[in-house]
Amino acid sequence: MSLKGTGHKDINFDLMAQNGDGVYIPCMPSITMARKLAKGDIQNFGARPCVSDITLDAYLDELSDLDITTDMNGNILKGRG
């Protein structure tokens, strides 16, 4: 994914899954939210967007046991790759 912002700020983010682990990518935000709710880390309830409740680091931590590598602007963030 490539993001282009104002002020010449470009971000390139790549995520590569191997060994069948790609099927877990779309469900990880739900798993992360369920864990946060179970621990009492979420105070706002009801139907609403939850994008501000999950950080990139929290999402990547959920992927850490899987064969998934992430890269931002050429720097490996997390993964086994």
Protein Blocks (a to p, Z undefined) as FASTA:
>chain_A
ZZddehhiacddddddeehlmmmmmmmmmmmmmmmmmnopafbgcjddfklmpcfklmmm
mmmmpccdddeehiafbdjZZ
